[in-house]
Structure formats: structure tokens, C-alpha cells
Amino acid sequence: MERIANVLNVELKDFFEFAHEAESPKELKEALNSLLKETDEEGLRLLVKLIRAVVR
């Protein structure tokens, strides 16, 4: 998780803040799209792996 946090340039604690729970699915998708635009190729590769692991 530390590696993912480093690639995404966020703090590890950010993975455990759940303020996003109040957002609608549309708002969550918009937030994801915004973050993806700022992420480099290595970060995108890690995110794909992470998302695949979560949705299985």
C-alpha cells in the first residue's frame, strides 16, 4: 500500500478516510476521472491491479 500511496503522491492515511461515502455514484466517478487524469503510467498500472483485486 505504501508503494501505491507513493506513486499516487498521497499519504497512506488517505486510503482510510471515508468522507467520500456521502457522495453519489456520479460524484465518485467524476472524482475518479479527475484523479486518473493526474496519474502517470505507473500509477495507472497499479490502479488497474488494485481495482481488479477489489471487484473480484
OpenMM code with the backbone's topology and positions (N, CA, C; nanometers):
from openmm import Vec3, app, unit

residues = "MET GLU ARG ILE ALA ASN VAL LEU ASN VAL GLU LEU LYS ASP PHE PHE GLU PHE ALA HIS GLU ALA GLU SER PRO LYS GLU LEU LYS GLU ALA LEU ASN SER LEU LEU LYS GLU THR ASP GLU GLU GLY LEU ARG LEU LEU VAL LYS LEU ILE ARG ALA VAL VAL ARG".split()
positions = [
    Vec3(0.0826, -0.1188, 0.0000),
    Vec3(0.0000, 0.0000, 0.0000),
    Vec3(0.0870, 0.1251, 0.0000),
    Vec3(0.2018, 0.1160, 0.0666),
    Vec3(0.2910, 0.2313, 0.0679),
    Vec3(0.3367, 0.2668, -0.0729),
    Vec3(0.3658, 0.1655, -0.1518),
    Vec3(0.4101, 0.1897, -0.2894),
    Vec3(0.3002, 0.2597, -0.3693),
    Vec3(0.1789, 0.2139, -0.3545),
    Vec3(0.0669, 0.2762, -0.4249),
    Vec3(0.0509, 0.4205, -0.3799),
    Vec3(0.0590, 0.4445, -0.2503),
    Vec3(0.0482, 0.5805, -0.1980),
    Vec3(0.1583, 0.6688, -0.2549),
    Vec3(0.2794, 0.6166, -0.2631),
    Vec3(0.3906, 0.6944, -0.3176),
    Vec3(0.3686, 0.7278, -0.4641),
    Vec3(0.3247, 0.6298, -0.5418),
    Vec3(0.3019, 0.6525, -0.6843),
    Vec3(0.1913, 0.7548, -0.7054),
    Vec3(0.0889, 0.7479, -0.6231),
    Vec3(-0.0241, 0.8402, -0.6352),
    Vec3(0.0002, 0.9732, -0.5661),
    Vec3(0.1142, 0.9826, -0.4983),
    Vec3(0.1508, 1.1049, -0.4271),
    Vec3(0.0457, 1.1433, -0.3222),
    Vec3(0.0032, 1.0423, -0.2464),
    Vec3(-0.0895, 1.0651, -0.1354),
    Vec3(-0.0324, 1.0000, -0.0103),
    Vec3(-0.0851, 1.0395, 0.1022),
    Vec3(-0.0417, 0.9787, 0.2273),
    Vec3(-0.1183, 0.8485, 0.2490),
    Vec3(-0.0544, 0.7550, 0.3164),
    Vec3(-0.1159, 0.6252, 0.3422),
    Vec3(-0.2492, 0.6401, 0.4153),
    Vec3(-0.2584, 0.7359, 0.5051),
    Vec3(-0.3820, 0.7568, 0.5807),
    Vec3(-0.4999, 0.7932, 0.4904),
    Vec3(-0.4707, 0.8493, 0.3720),
    Vec3(-0.5776, 0.8871, 0.2798),
    Vec3(-0.6598, 0.7672, 0.2334),
    Vec3(-0.6003, 0.6477, 0.2350),
    Vec3(-0.6737, 0.5276, 0.1968),
    Vec3(-0.7806, 0.4914, 0.2990),
    Vec3(-0.7709, 0.5460, 0.4180),
    Vec3(-0.8610, 0.5069, 0.5256),
    Vec3(-0.9562, 0.6178, 0.5677),
    Vec3(-0.9602, 0.7260, 0.4927),
    Vec3(-1.0556, 0.8330, 0.5185),
    Vec3(-1.1785, 0.8052, 0.4333),
    Vec3(-1.2934, 0.8030, 0.4964),
    Vec3(-1.4142, 0.7613, 0.4272),
    Vec3(-1.5160, 0.8739, 0.4114),
    Vec3(-1.4688, 0.9962, 0.4000),
    Vec3(-1.5596, 1.1086, 0.3797),
    Vec3(-1.6328, 1.0963, 0.2464),
    Vec3(-1.5751, 1.0228, 0.1506),
    Vec3(-1.6359, 1.0062, 0.0192),
    Vec3(-1.7660, 0.9267, 0.0234),
    Vec3(-1.7961, 0.8617, 0.1331),
    Vec3(-1.9155, 0.7779, 0.1402),
    Vec3(-2.0443, 0.8560, 0.1190),
    Vec3(-2.0442, 0.9845, 0.1467),
    Vec3(-2.1644, 1.0650, 0.1334),
    Vec3(-2.1888, 1.1065, -0.0119),
    Vec3(-2.0915, 1.0829, -0.1005),
    Vec3(-2.1045, 1.1254, -0.2388),
    Vec3(-2.1884, 1.0262, -0.3194),
    Vec3(-2.2519, 1.0788, -0.4232),
    Vec3(-2.3322, 0.9937, -0.5113),
    Vec3(-2.2394, 0.9154, -0.6046),
    Vec3(-2.2910, 0.8098, -0.6669),
    Vec3(-2.2083, 0.7355, -0.7628),
    Vec3(-2.1534, 0.8252, -0.8744),
    Vec3(-2.2336, 0.9183, -0.9204),
    Vec3(-2.1879, 1.0101, -1.0257),
    Vec3(-2.0701, 1.0940, -0.9769),
    Vec3(-2.0801, 1.1466, -0.8556),
    Vec3(-1.9720, 1.2276, -0.7994),
    Vec3(-1.8458, 1.1451, -0.7778),
    Vec3(-1.8625, 1.0211, -0.7360),
    Vec3(-1.7474, 0.9331, -0.7165),
    Vec3(-1.6768, 0.9066, -0.8490),
    Vec3(-1.7531, 0.8825, -0.9549),
    Vec3(-1.6937, 0.8594, -1.0869),
    Vec3(-1.6210, 0.9836, -1.1367),
    Vec3(-1.6787, 1.1001, -1.1131),
    Vec3(-1.6134, 1.2245, -1.1532),
    Vec3(-1.4832, 1.2449, -1.0769),
    Vec3(-1.4838, 1.2121, -0.9482),
    Vec3(-1.3623, 1.2238, -0.8675),
    Vec3(-1.2551, 1.1279, -0.9180),
    Vec3(-1.2950, 1.0045, -0.9500),
    Vec3(-1.2002, 0.9073, -1.0050),
    Vec3(-1.1424, 0.9558, -1.1373),
    Vec3(-1.2266, 1.0052, -1.2254),
    Vec3(-1.1792, 1.0545, -1.3547),
    Vec3(-1.0805, 1.1686, -1.3376),
    Vec3(-1.1079, 1.2565, -1.2453),
    Vec3(-1.0177, 1.3682, -1.2184),
    Vec3(-0.8822, 1.3186, -1.1690),
    Vec3(-0.8839, 1.2234, -1.0776),
    Vec3(-0.7593, 1.1678, -1.0252),
    Vec3(-0.6824, 1.0917, -1.1328),
    Vec3(-0.7535, 1.0189, -1.2172),
    Vec3(-0.6881, 0.9418, -1.3230),
    Vec3(-0.6155, 1.0323, -1.4219),
    Vec3(-0.6713, 1.1484, -1.4490),
    Vec3(-0.6073, 1.2426, -1.5417),
    Vec3(-0.4727, 1.2908, -1.4893),
    Vec3(-0.4557, 1.2905, -1.3581),
    Vec3(-0.3330, 1.3402, -1.2964),
    Vec3(-0.2307, 1.2297, -1.2704),
    Vec3(-0.2661, 1.1044, -1.2986),
    Vec3(-0.1820, 0.9910, -1.2634),
    Vec3(-0.0944, 0.9496, -1.3808),
    Vec3(0.0319, 0.9195, -1.3525),
    Vec3(0.1241, 0.8751, -1.4579),
    Vec3(0.0997, 0.7281, -1.4927),
    Vec3(0.1748, 0.6781, -1.5911),
    Vec3(0.1530, 0.5413, -1.6396),
    Vec3(0.1727, 0.4370, -1.5304),
    Vec3(0.2757, 0.4528, -1.4496),
    Vec3(0.3000, 0.3559, -1.3420),
    Vec3(0.1825, 0.3533, -1.2442),
    Vec3(0.1331, 0.4706, -1.2105),
    Vec3(0.0189, 0.4783, -1.1209),
    Vec3(-0.1051, 0.4141, -1.1801),
    Vec3(-0.1264, 0.4357, -1.3101),
    Vec3(-0.2415, 0.3744, -1.3767),
    Vec3(-0.2326, 0.2226, -1.3739),
    Vec3(-0.1134, 0.1698, -1.3963),
    Vec3(-0.0960, 0.0238, -1.3940),
    Vec3(-0.1269, -0.0323, -1.2546),
    Vec3(-0.0790, 0.0363, -1.1518),
    Vec3(-0.1073, -0.0082, -1.0151),
    Vec3(-0.2561, 0.0014, -0.9830),
    Vec3(-0.3188, 0.1077, -1.0282),
    Vec3(-0.4614, 0.1244, -1.0023),
    Vec3(-0.5444, 0.0159, -1.0698),
    Vec3(-0.5082, -0.0208, -1.1912),
    Vec3(-0.5806, -0.1281, -1.2598),
    Vec3(-0.5705, -0.2572, -1.1795),
    Vec3(-0.4514, -0.2883, -1.1309),
    Vec3(-0.4338, -0.4091, -1.0497),
    Vec3(-0.5165, -0.4014, -0.9219),
    Vec3(-0.5142, -0.2860, -0.8578),
    Vec3(-0.5883, -0.2672, -0.7333),
    Vec3(-0.7385, -0.2804, -0.7562),
    Vec3(-0.7881, -0.2159, -0.8594),
    Vec3(-0.9315, -0.2211, -0.8875),
    Vec3(-0.9746, -0.3630, -0.9227),
    Vec3(-0.8930, -0.4319, -1.0015),
    Vec3(-0.9257, -0.5714, -1.0344),
    Vec3(-0.9339, -0.6570, -0.9084),
    Vec3(-0.8435, -0.6337, -0.8146),
    Vec3(-0.8440, -0.7106, -0.6899),
    Vec3(-0.9682, -0.6799, -0.6066),
    Vec3(-1.0125, -0.5566, -0.6090),
    Vec3(-1.1275, -0.5158, -0.5284),
    Vec3(-1.2585, -0.5687, -0.5864),
    Vec3(-1.2731, -0.5671, -0.7184),
    Vec3(-1.4017, -0.6038, -0.7786),
    Vec3(-1.4192, -0.7533, -0.7993),
    Vec3(-1.3180, -0.8311, -0.7738),
    Vec3(-1.3307, -0.9770, -0.7904),
    Vec3(-1.4167, -1.0367, -0.6842),
] * unit.nanometer
topology = app.Topology()
chain = topology.addChain("A")
for resn in residues:
    res = topology.addResidue(resn, chain)
    for name in ("N", "CA", "C"):
        topology.addAtom(name, app.Element.getBySymbol(name[0]), res)
